[in-house]
Every structure is written in structure tokens, then in C-alpha cells.
Amino acid sequence: MLSNYCGSEGVFGMARKRHSDEDCLKILRQVELDLAGGADVAKACQSAGIRDVTYYTWRKWTL
């Protein structure tokens, strides 16, 4: 189910970067570690190379 939200074609048909389920979970773990270290969500997501909206979407589907 998470794979449906780890990347898809945009509204205009432009391909986006797609992540495997394992990649999504690895990025989520990295962001969570950054957050535990005191970073805010925007900075943690930026260092992981994703948008904060993506983080919240992936997190919603992994809970």
C-alpha cells in the first residue's frame, strides 16, 4: 500500500522520482532521527531530500 504513495506521475504526466518501500522507510527513519536530534520537520526533510508533504503522506500510510 505504501508503494502507491512513494511516487507517481504528476498532473501533467511528468515522471517523478520513485522510491521503493524500503527506501521510503529508510528516509522516514532518517527524518525521525533528525527530529529526535532537535531539528524541525522542514530541515529534517530537506536534508533527506524530500518535501515535508511527502514525509507526512508516507508517515500517514506507515502508521
Backbone as a chain_set.jsonl record, in Angstrom:
{"seq": "MLSNYCGSEGVFGMARKRHSDEDCLKILRQVELDLAGGADVAKACQSAGIRDVTYYTWRKWTL", "coords": {"N": [[0.81, -1.186, 0.0], [1.978, 1.225, 0.715], [3.641, 1.652, -1.433], [2.08, 2.832, -3.363], [2.124, 5.469, -2.651], [4.691, 6.343, -2.716], [5.637, 7.685, -4.855], [4.629, 8.899, -8.006], [3.187, 9.588, -11.228], [2.95, 12.994, -12.105], [0.437, 15.611, -12.32], [0.653, 16.621, -14.867], [1.78, 14.549, -16.238], [4.498, 14.291, -15.957], [7.287, 12.442, -15.055], [8.13, 11.511, -11.76], [10.598, 11.16, -9.157], [10.819, 7.898, -8.013], [10.421, 5.89, -5.164], [11.364, 2.903, -3.566], [9.556, 0.741, -1.275], [11.286, 0.102, 0.801], [13.181, 2.144, 0.593], [11.568, 4.339, 1.233], [10.957, 3.794, 3.919], [13.524, 3.872, 5.003], [14.209, 6.557, 4.604], [12.225, 7.749, 6.161], [13.041, 6.858, 8.694], [15.494, 8.186, 8.876], [14.646, 10.869, 8.909], [13.152, 10.843, 11.276], [15.207, 10.391, 13.134], [16.658, 12.77, 12.831], [14.734, 14.551, 13.74], [14.536, 13.733, 16.393], [16.973, 14.578, 17.21], [16.633, 17.254, 17.46], [16.081, 18.833, 15.236], [13.866, 20.736, 13.092], [10.867, 19.828, 11.246], [10.902, 20.709, 8.555], [13.653, 21.215, 8.026], [14.739, 18.674, 8.55], [13.498, 17.12, 6.596], [14.444, 18.382, 4.309], [17.184, 17.773, 4.453], [16.991, 15.068, 4.027], [16.137, 14.976, 1.466], [13.493, 15.132, 0.62], [10.136, 16.5, 0.363], [8.287, 18.175, 2.943], [5.572, 17.604, 2.832], [5.56, 15.151, 1.546], [6.794, 13.606, 3.497], [4.827, 13.667, 5.562], [2.742, 12.355, 4.216], [3.836, 9.784, 3.666], [4.297, 8.985, 6.285], [1.729, 8.864, 7.301], [0.728, 6.632, 5.98], [2.259, 4.591, 6.977], [1.694, 4.177, 9.596]], "CA": [[0.0, 0.0, 0.0], [2.869, 2.378, 0.762], [4.234, 1.874, -2.748], [1.215, 3.735, -4.109], [2.37, 6.828, -2.215], [6.125, 6.631, -2.743], [5.97, 8.347, -6.106], [3.723, 8.62, -9.105], [3.271, 10.635, -12.233], [2.277, 14.218, -11.708], [-0.775, 16.004, -13.016], [0.964, 16.855, -16.263], [2.411, 13.372, -16.806], [5.94, 14.302, -15.793], [7.698, 11.398, -14.121], [8.819, 11.942, -10.547], [11.471, 10.151, -8.582], [10.061, 6.891, -7.295], [11.17, 5.238, -4.104], [10.841, 1.606, -3.15], [9.057, 0.756, 0.102], [12.449, 0.105, 1.691], [13.746, 3.497, 0.554], [10.66, 5.21, 1.983], [11.138, 3.537, 5.345], [14.855, 4.34, 5.371], [14.14, 8.015, 4.669], [11.428, 8.078, 7.344], [13.891, 6.653, 9.871], [16.475, 9.273, 8.899], [13.951, 12.087, 9.331], [12.818, 10.687, 12.692], [16.444, 10.596, 13.899], [16.944, 14.205, 12.809], [13.759, 15.197, 14.621], [14.919, 13.406, 17.766], [18.162, 15.37, 17.5], [16.28, 18.646, 17.67], [15.784, 19.559, 14.001], [12.447, 20.846, 12.784], [10.451, 18.94, 10.15], [11.342, 21.244, 7.263], [15.094, 20.99, 7.867], [14.984, 17.235, 8.503], [13.071, 16.651, 5.275], [15.368, 18.939, 3.323], [18.43, 17.005, 4.485], [16.696, 13.744, 3.498], [15.859, 15.117, 0.046], [12.067, 15.035, 0.324], [9.336, 17.611, 0.85], [7.592, 17.851, 4.185], [4.29, 17.0, 2.473], [5.862, 13.745, 1.283], [7.036, 12.992, 4.805], [3.557, 13.456, 6.249], [1.985, 11.349, 3.467], [4.422, 8.474, 3.929], [4.105, 8.662, 7.691], [0.325, 8.514, 7.474], [0.488, 5.29, 5.449], [3.06, 3.591, 7.675], [1.228, 4.021, 10.973]], "C": [[0.858, 1.256, 0.0], [3.437, 2.674, -0.617], [3.375, 2.779, -3.621], [1.519, 5.194, -3.798], [3.834, 7.208, -2.223], [6.558, 7.25, -4.054], [5.004, 7.947, -7.187], [3.894, 9.725, -10.129], [2.463, 11.826, -11.782], [1.056, 14.498, -12.557], [-0.512, 16.149, -14.509], [1.721, 15.695, -16.907], [3.917, 13.347, -16.693], [6.319, 13.275, -14.74], [8.438, 12.01, -12.931], [9.746, 10.832, -10.099], [10.609, 9.168, -7.795], [10.968, 6.203, -6.297], [10.535, 3.888, -3.818], [10.32, 1.736, -1.717], [10.211, 0.829, 1.091], [13.088, 1.484, 1.75], [12.891, 4.468, 1.363], [10.871, 5.038, 3.475], [12.496, 4.029, 5.835], [14.866, 5.864, 5.521], [13.336, 8.451, 5.889], [12.238, 7.914, 8.626], [14.907, 7.786, 10.01], [15.83, 10.56, 9.396], [13.619, 12.009, 10.817], [14.053, 10.884, 13.576], [16.822, 12.072, 13.957], [16.001, 14.958, 13.738], [14.093, 14.942, 16.083], [16.15, 14.208, 18.191], [17.891, 16.852, 17.637], [15.984, 19.447, 16.417], [14.274, 19.712, 13.837], [12.147, 20.029, 11.525], [10.987, 19.425, 8.815], [12.83, 20.971, 7.022], [15.433, 19.507, 7.773], [14.607, 16.672, 7.139], [13.999, 17.153, 4.184], [16.664, 18.144, 3.293], [18.22, 15.587, 3.945], [16.364, 13.781, 2.008], [14.406, 14.921, -0.334], [11.375, 16.292, 0.826], [8.63, 17.2, 2.125], [6.224, 17.232, 3.928], [4.472, 15.504, 2.208], [6.077, 13.002, 2.587], [5.721, 12.682, 5.508], [2.704, 12.401, 5.546], [2.514, 9.954, 3.739], [4.165, 8.052, 5.355], [2.674, 8.221, 7.969], [0.07, 7.065, 7.05], [1.328, 4.221, 6.114], [2.605, 3.358, 9.104], [0.263, 2.89, 11.102]], "O": [[0.508, 2.246, -0.643], [3.692, 3.835, -0.939], [3.893, 3.429, -4.529], [1.203, 6.071, -4.602], [4.187, 8.299, -1.775], [7.756, 7.325, -4.329], [4.604, 6.787, -7.277], [4.65, 10.675, -9.922], [1.415, 11.68, -11.153], [0.692, 13.697, -13.418], [-1.376, 15.829, -15.325], [2.249, 15.842, -18.009], [4.562, 12.473, -17.272], [5.735, 13.243, -13.657], [9.263, 12.91, -13.089], [9.684, 9.708, -10.598], [9.764, 9.578, -6.999], [12.146, 5.968, -6.567], [9.311, 3.753, -3.829], [10.608, 2.717, -1.031], [10.129, 1.532, 2.099], [13.489, 1.945, 2.819], [13.415, 5.315, 2.087], [10.954, 6.02, 4.213], [12.61, 4.542, 6.948], [15.463, 6.395, 6.457], [13.709, 9.404, 6.574], [12.136, 8.734, 9.539], [15.152, 8.283, 11.109], [16.411, 11.265, 10.221], [13.783, 12.991, 11.542], [13.956, 11.479, 14.649], [17.253, 12.569, 14.998], [16.41, 15.886, 14.435], [13.95, 15.833, 16.92], [16.347, 14.482, 19.374], [18.808, 17.63, 17.9], [15.665, 20.632, 16.513], [13.499, 18.92, 14.373], [13.062, 19.592, 10.827], [11.479, 18.623, 8.022], [13.216, 20.544, 5.934], [16.315, 19.12, 7.006], [15.326, 15.837, 6.59], [14.305, 16.426, 3.239], [17.192, 17.868, 2.216], [19.166, 14.968, 3.457], [16.314, 12.738, 1.357], [14.104, 14.582, -1.478], [11.939, 17.054, 1.61], [8.402, 16.014, 2.362], [5.76, 16.415, 4.724], [3.634, 14.692, 2.602], [5.59, 11.884, 2.756], [5.518, 11.568, 5.993], [2.011, 11.63, 6.211], [1.74, 9.037, 4.014], [3.849, 6.891, 5.615], [2.435, 7.318, 8.771], [-0.711, 6.357, 7.686], [1.128, 3.037, 5.841], [3.084, 2.432, 9.76], [-0.229, 2.619, 12.197]]}, "num_chains": 1, "name": "protein.A"}
